[in-house]
């Protein structure tokens, strides 16, 4: 089975310290392509550099995560636009709203999110979104731009049934991570994946975060990596009561379409 990991924080130091090993283990596990997530201007530049190093295996996004939204200034739009001119940049983001900890003030998050939606519209690039504890405002803002936006994914979905229904109604793709492998927090998600249409699901690790809790044997390191994506695939397939091969085929096709691979 071939898979694409649509969300990997390969610029994180815990993965960069063994990057060749991370890449090889992913390839050995059948992960044929990875999308490196851009979360700030510096991290988006670093993601592009990694793509140039591994052009056959990596593409990236360019954006400013809501945690970094307070860094948005009058130059940010232009700088992201310049980065997006690189062929390896296949989406704008990670952008959205995160009111869980408010590392950046909500007002700054909303400004950065709106500007990045405008950039995605201008460049006709997909939008790679993050939302946590901000569904109502996030959906409201997304809805205002939805007719002009192209493809949109709500990555690392962990929210409620109502939120999922709203995103599907907005014709969004849904990214599923190892959260579904968490026997404490992932129970609702295990039910909700059953209502995600096959043509709207994609898989991701969000490595190095969200190490699947039910890996057996459990790795000595708590670091997640793309090589564990097949484990997530099997968990989702079990919840959906469908063959893992069928799910892998659908997610591979969806990922290729979404990121124009």
C-alpha positions in Angstrom: 0.0 0.0 0.0 1.3 3.5 -0.9 0.4 6.4 1.4 1.0 10.2 1.5 1.4 11.8 4.9 -0.3 15.2 4.4 1.1 16.8 7.5 4.6 16.4 8.8 6.6 18.9 10.8 9.9 17.8 9.4 11.5 21.1 10.3 11.1 20.2 14.0 14.5 19.6 15.6 13.4 16.1 16.9 13.0 14.9 13.3 15.8 17.0 11.6 18.4 15.4 14.0 17.8 12.0 12.1 16.3 13.2 8.9 17.8 10.6 6.6 16.7 7.9 9.0 13.1 9.4 9.2 12.9 9.5 5.5 14.1 6.0 4.9 11.8 4.5 7.6 8.9 6.3 5.9 9.8 4.9 2.5 10.2 1.4 4.0 6.7 1.7 5.5 5.1 2.7 2.1 4.9 6.4 2.7 5.8 7.6 -0.8 5.3 11.3 -0.3 5.2 13.8 2.6 3.8 17.3 2.9 6.1 19.4 5.1 4.0 21.9 7.1 4.9 25.6 7.1 3.9 27.2 10.5 5.7 30.5 10.4 7.8 32.5 7.8 11.0 30.9 9.0 9.6 27.4 9.2 8.0 27.8 5.7 11.4 28.8 4.3 13.0 25.8 6.1 10.3 23.5 4.6 11.1 24.7 1.1 14.8 24.0 1.7 13.9 20.4 2.8 11.8 20.0 -0.4 14.8 21.0 -2.5 16.9 18.4 -0.6 14.4 15.6 -1.2 12.5 16.7 -4.3 11.1 13.2 -5.1 9.6 12.7 -1.6 8.6 16.1 -0.3 6.3 19.0 -1.0 5.3 21.7 1.4 2.8 24.3 2.6 3.7 28.0 3.4 1.8 29.8 6.1 1.6 31.3 9.5 0.0 29.1 12.2 -2.5 30.8 14.6 0.1 30.4 17.4 2.4 32.7 15.4 -0.4 35.1 14.2 1.0 38.0 16.3 4.0 37.9 14.0 1.9 38.9 11.0 2.8 42.3 9.6 2.4 44.3 6.4 5.2 42.3 4.7 3.8 38.8 5.6 1.4 38.5 2.7 4.1 39.5 0.1 6.7 37.1 1.7 4.3 34.1 1.6 3.4 35.0 -1.9 7.0 34.9 -2.9 7.5 31.5 -1.2 4.4 30.1 -2.9 6.1 30.7 -6.3 8.3 27.7 -5.5 6.8 24.6 -7.3 7.2 22.5 -4.1 4.7 24.8 -2.3 1.3 23.2 -2.8 -1.0 24.9 -0.3 -1.3 28.0 1.9 -1.2 27.3 5.6 -1.1 26.1 8.2 -3.6 28.8 9.1 -6.8 29.1 11.0 -7.8 29.8 14.6 -6.7 28.3 17.9 -8.5 29.7 21.0 -7.4 26.9 23.2 -4.3 28.7 24.6 -4.3 31.9 22.6 -0.6 32.1 22.1 -1.6 35.0 19.8 -4.6 37.2 20.6 -7.8 36.2 18.8 -7.9 39.4 16.9 -4.4 38.7 15.5 -5.4 35.2 14.6 -8.4 36.3 12.7 -6.5 38.9 10.7 -3.8 36.4 9.7 -6.4 33.8 8.8 -8.3 36.2 6.6 -5.2 37.4 4.9 -4.1 33.9 4.1 -7.5 33.0 2.8 -7.2 36.0 0.5 -3.8 34.8 -0.6 -5.0 31.3 -1.3 -7.8 32.8 -3.4 -5.4 35.1 -5.3 -3.0 32.2 -6.1 -5.7 29.6 -6.5 -3.9 27.3 -4.1 -5.5 24.9 -1.6 -5.9 26.0 2.0 -4.4 23.9 4.9 -6.3 24.7 8.0 -6.0 24.4 11.8 -8.9 24.8 14.2 -9.0 24.2 18.0 -11.7 25.5 20.4 -12.7 28.0 17.8 -15.2 26.2 15.5 -18.0 28.7 15.4 -15.8 31.7 14.4 -13.6 29.6 12.2 -16.5 28.2 10.2 -18.0 31.7 10.0 -14.9 33.1 8.5 -14.3 30.2 6.2 -17.9 30.3 4.9 -17.4 34.0 3.9 -14.6 33.0 1.5 -15.6 29.5 0.6 -17.1 30.3 -2.8 -13.8 31.8 -4.0 -11.5 29.2 -2.4 -10.4 26.1 -4.1 -9.6 22.9 -2.1 -9.7 23.2 1.7 -8.5 20.7 4.3 -9.2 20.9 8.1 -6.1 19.1 9.2 -5.8 17.0 12.4 -9.6 17.0 13.0 -10.5 16.2 16.7 -13.7 18.2 17.1 -17.4 17.3 17.5 -20.0 15.8 15.2 -21.5 19.2 14.6 -18.2 20.7 13.5 -17.5 17.7 11.2 -20.9 18.1 9.5 -20.3 21.8 9.1 -16.9 21.2 7.4 -18.3 18.5 5.1 -21.1 20.9 4.2 -18.4 23.4 3.3 -16.9 20.8 1.0 -13.7 20.4 3.1 -11.4 17.5 3.2 -10.7 16.1 6.6 -7.3 15.1 7.9 -7.1 12.3 10.5 -4.1 11.7 12.7 -3.0 9.3 15.5 -5.5 11.0 17.8 -7.8 8.2 16.7 -5.4 5.8 18.4 -5.9 7.4 21.9 -8.1 5.3 24.1 -8.8 8.4 26.3 -9.4 11.2 23.9 -10.1 9.5 20.6 -13.3 7.7 21.3 -15.6 10.2 19.7 -13.4 10.5 16.6 -13.5 6.7 16.2 -17.3 7.0 15.7 -17.1 10.2 13.6 -14.8 8.8 10.9 -17.6 6.6 9.8 -19.5 9.5 8.4 -16.6 11.0 6.4 -17.1 10.2 2.7 -14.3 8.2 1.1 -13.6 11.1 -1.3 -13.1 13.6 1.6 -10.6 11.8 3.9 -6.8 12.2 4.1 -4.3 10.8 6.6 -1.4 12.4 8.4 0.9 11.9 11.4 1.4 15.5 12.4 4.8 14.2 13.4 6.7 14.6 15.7 3.5 15.2 17.7 0.6 12.8 18.4 2.5 9.5 18.6 -0.2 6.8 18.4 -0.7 5.6 21.9 -1.5 2.0 21.0 1.6 1.2 19.0 2.8 -2.3 19.9 5.7 -2.5 20.6 5.7 1.1 21.9 8.8 3.0 20.7 11.3 4.0 23.3 11.1 7.6 22.0 7.9 9.6 22.2 8.6 11.1 18.8 6.1 10.4 16.1 7.2 10.0 12.5 5.7 9.3 9.1 6.7 5.6 9.3 3.7 5.2 11.7 1.2 6.3 9.1 0.2 2.7 8.2 -0.8 2.1 11.8 -3.1 5.1 11.7 -4.5 3.8 8.4 -5.3 0.4 10.0 -7.0 2.1 13.0 -9.2 4.2 10.7 -10.1 1.3 8.5 -11.1 -0.7 11.5 -13.4 2.0 12.7 -14.9 2.3 9.2 -15.2 -1.4 8.9 -13.6 -1.5 5.5 -10.5 -3.0 4.1 -7.3 -1.1 4.8 -6.3 -1.5 1.1 -9.5 0.3 0.0 -9.0 3.2 2.5 -5.3 3.5 1.4 -6.3 3.7 -2.2 -8.9 6.5 -1.6 -6.7 8.5 0.7 -3.8 8.3 -1.8 -6.0 9.5 -4.6 -7.5 12.3 -2.5 -4.0 13.5 -1.5 -2.8 13.5 -5.0 -5.8 15.6 -6.1 -5.6 18.0 -3.2 -1.9 18.8 -3.5 -1.8 18.4 -7.3 0.8 15.6 -7.1 
